[in-house]
Amino acid sequence: MTDKDRAIEALTPRGAGHQFVFYGDSCSGVPGHLHEQKLGKVNAVVRRLRPAPDFAVFPGDEVIGLIPDEAELRRQWHHFFDVEMAWARAADLRIYHATGNHTTYDPMSERVFADVMAHLPRNGPLGQDGLSYYVREGDLLLVFVHTLSTALGGEGHIETEWLRATLRDHADARWKFVVGHHPAFPVNGYVGTYQRTIGDEYVPAFWSILVEAGVSAYLCSHILAFDVQCHAGVLQITSAGAGTAHRMPEDVEYLHCVQMAIDTDGLRYQVLDEDGTLREALHWPPPAPPQHRALDTGRNTVDGAHLGTGPMTFGLSGRAAASGPRQTLCAAVTDSGAVPFWLGLVGRKLQLTAILQPVAGRSPHQWLGPCFAPGDAFDLDVLIHPGMGPGGLLWRGRGADRWTGFDGASPWGAERLTWPDTLWVGACGAGERAIAYAGADLKVRLGHGAGGERRHTQQEGAANR
């Protein structure tokens, strides 16, 4: 038996719950096309999961589409369902689909989508039969939204009142997921309202609906990457690696599927590449660190090798001073004076900012958090989670239970850091590079456990397989 034939152990609920697979954006449907070959490899990984998933979620762009010829579009859908995905029908695997920009780009393609998806529920908002719908499976609710409604304006336009009403009507569901094609928040720095993301005018209301309803995650695709973020306690998980041959960006992302389990302890997932290699994994919400340490102002000695093995928190409190250039709250400093990690207040807005520079001589990347006014007291936690890639820098008010991600534009995060054995508080080393904290009453507390989920490199994943 070769590795490509070996079963892959699926995550399963610990008690009551569900397990499923989530993957999208194959842009296939054309016999002999490269995308067909790539989708076939990802499908082969899904077929190796044991036990098999309860169902699959495919958040759009099944076929390459984007053509005015209805007959050709229908031929693509026929090839996708009856050839490329025939195995799923034979295995009795239910697949729930969302609309996408390659498949519902004008009224004709919307009509075709609704027709070829006749097996899906017809319980969406007025005018969106077969485009938006919900599925209730016992204690699980899946709501599929149409993020490019031509009736509302096209790509990036979304109906929200039906979504609000549906979530309210099913408030008794223990677990809730919303599925759509476009991310609500930018992924890997790919910014562009209506093109890369849901339109800016819709996002605040859309996300507040998810938060108020206690939705576990918004599952989306469109940006050809894997990504996870958290905003006001709700995850945005992006999976667009089901076969489209190019990536965003090419040197970081990879073809993949995501296998998930949800139970009373939270959500877990494993991201498997086209060879079945484990590339990323997460358990959310993260457990509270069992170890806490108050750091002294100035230089602190830590176990840097241990810090990079799992999530860590910095508890920060103090009173902000007048605005200035940069003020250090906490920084990791190597013996040579390099600063791979810096956390502090920046500029007139006194914006909480994290700066990561994994490689000396290469441009650092920034993540932006909340702002403060001069004299403001602050008391918050910052989470550094190497298992979440660029979404792994988060903050919340002390005592709050909902994490929110910093805003960033990078395709990588703290998983690239090598932590030194020195952490500075209130300064960034000595001398003119100190960038000292100018406020008052600064206290920093480090919380860290005995290891946890982190991003896997391809080599590490192969070793762990």
C-alpha positions, 0 to 999 in steps of 0.5 A, spaced: 500 500 500 502 506 498 501 513 502 496 515 496 492 509 498 493 509 506 487 512 510 487 518 513 484 519 520 479 524 520 477 528 526 471 526 530 466 529 535 468 528 542 461 526 544 455 529 540 457 533 534 458 533 527 464 532 522 465 534 515 469 536 509 470 543 507 473 545 500 472 549 494 474 553 488 476 548 483 474 552 476 473 545 473 468 542 468 472 541 462 475 534 460 483 534 460 484 541 463 489 542 468 484 544 473 480 537 472 487 533 474 488 538 480 481 537 483 482 529 482 488 529 487 484 533 492 478 529 491 482 523 492 484 525 499 477 526 501 476 519 499 481 517 504 478 520 510 476 515 515 471 515 518 468 518 511 465 525 512 458 526 514 457 531 509 461 536 504 461 543 504 463 546 497 463 554 497 463 555 490 466 556 483 465 548 482 466 550 474 470 555 470 464 558 467 464 565 466 461 564 459 455 567 455 454 560 452 448 557 456 449 550 453 457 550 454 456 552 461 451 546 462 456 541 459 461 543 464 456 542 470 454 535 467 462 533 467 463 536 474 457 532 477 457 526 472 464 525 471 469 528 476 464 528 482 461 521 480 464 518 486 461 522 491 454 520 489 456 513 489 459 514 496 452 517 498 456 523 500 451 529 501 455 536 498 452 542 499 454 548 494 454 555 495 454 560 489 460 563 486 463 568 481 465 563 476 458 560 476 453 565 478 455 571 474 449 574 470 441 572 470 442 566 465 448 563 470 444 564 476 438 560 473 442 554 470 445 554 477 438 553 481 437 548 475 443 544 476 442 544 484 435 542 484 437 537 489 438 543 494 433 546 499 428 551 496 427 555 502 431 562 501 429 569 500 424 571 495 427 571 488 433 567 490 430 560 490 436 555 489 441 560 490 440 562 498 438 556 502 439 553 509 439 546 512 437 543 519 440 537 521 438 536 528 442 540 532 446 543 526 444 549 522 448 551 515 445 557 512 448 558 505 448 566 502 448 568 495 454 573 495 453 576 488 446 577 487 445 580 480 438 583 483 442 587 488 447 589 484 452 583 482 458 581 485 459 583 493 452 584 494 448 580 499 441 580 502 442 580 510 434 580 512 433 573 510 439 571 514 438 575 520 431 572 520 433 565 519 438 565 524 433 567 529 428 562 527 433 557 528 436 560 535 435 553 538 441 550 534 447 548 538 452 549 532 451 554 526 455 555 520 454 561 515 457 559 508 458 564 502 463 565 496 466 572 498 470 573 504 467 578 509 474 580 511 481 581 506 485 575 506 493 575 505 492 582 503 488 581 497 483 588 498 478 590 494 470 591 496 465 587 491 471 584 488 475 580 493 470 581 499 463 582 500 461 590 499 464 594 505 456 597 505 454 590 507 460 587 512 458 591 519 451 588 518 452 582 516 458 580 521 453 583 527 448 578 525 453 572 525 456 575 532 449 576 535 446 569 533 452 565 536 455 563 529 461 558 530 464 560 523 463 563 516 466 559 511 468 562 504 473 561 499 474 566 492 481 568 495 485 562 492 488 560 499 487 557 506 486 562 511 483 563 518 481 569 522 477 571 528 472 577 529 468 579 535 469 571 536 466 569 530 471 565 525 472 566 518 475 560 515 477 561 507 478 554 503 479 555 496 484 550 494 480 544 491 483 545 484 484 551 481 491 551 479 494 558 481 495 560 488 494 567 492 500 567 493 504 562 489 510 561 494 505 560 500 499 557 499 497 550 496 491 546 494 488 543 500 481 540 503 479 542 510 476 536 515 472 539 521 469 536 527 465 540 532 462 538 539 461 541 545 469 543 546 469 547 540 471 547 533 477 543 530 480 542 523 486 539 519 488 542 513 490 536 508 494 538 501 493 534 495 498 529 497 494 528 504 500 531 508 497 535 514 499 542 513 495 546 518 491 544 524 487 548 530 483 547 536 478 553 537 477 556 542 484 556 545 485 553 552 487 558 557 494 558 558 496 554 564 502 558 566 502 566 567 508 570 569 509 577 570 514 580 566 519 586 569 520 592 566 526 592 562 530 585 560 527 578 561 530 572 560 525 566 557 525 560 554 525 562 547 525 555 544 518 553 548 515 560 546 514 558 539 511 551 540 504 554 541 499 559 543 501 565 548 498 571 551 501 578 553 496 581 558 497 588 557 495 594 562 497 601 563 495 608 561 497 611 555 501 617 554 501 623 549 502 621 542 509 619 539 512 616 534 513 609 537 512 606 544 514 599 546 510 595 550 514 588 549 519 586 544 523 580 543 530 582 542 536 577 539 543 577 542 545 581 536 540 586 537 535 584 531 527 584 533 523 579 530 517 581 534 515 588 537 508 590 540 507 597 542 503 604 541 504 607 534 503 614 532 498 620 533 492 615 534 496 611 539 495 604 535 496 598 538 501 595 533 505 588 532 511 588 527 514 581 525 521 581 522 522 573 522 528 574 517 533 580 518 534 585 512 527 583 510 522 588 510 518 587 517 510 586 516 505 590 521 498 588 524 494 593 526 489 593 533 485 598 537 487 606 538 487 609 544 487 617 546 492 620 550 491 618 558 486 612 556 487 607 561 488 600 557 487 593 560 487 587 554 490 581 552 494 579 546 494 572 543 499 570 539 497 563 535 502 560 531 497 555 528 493 561 525 498 564 520 497 571 519 490 571 523 494 569 529 495 576 532 488 577 536 486 582 542 480 582 547 479 586 553 481 583 559 475 579 562 472 579 555 471 572 551 471 574 544 477 575 540 478 579 534 484 579 529 489 585 528 488 588 521 494 585 517 496 584 509 501 578 510 500 571 507 504 569 514 504 570 521 508 568 527 509 561 525 515 564 522 518 567 528 524 564 532 523 567 539 530 569 542 531 568 550 530 575 551 523 579 552 524 586 553 518 590 557 517 598 556 523 598 551 526 595 545 533 594 548 538 599 550 541 605 547 537 609 542 534 603 539 530 603 546 523 606 543 521 607 550 514 606 553 512 614 555 506 612 559 505 610 566 503 604 570 505 599 564 504 591 566 505 585 562 504 578 564 506 572 559 501 566 559 504 560 555 502 553 555 505 546 554 505 546 546 499 547 542 497 547 534 501 551 530 502 551 522 506 545 519 511 546 514 510 541 508 516 537 511 514 537 518 507 535 515 510 529 511 514 527 518 508 527 522 503 523 517 
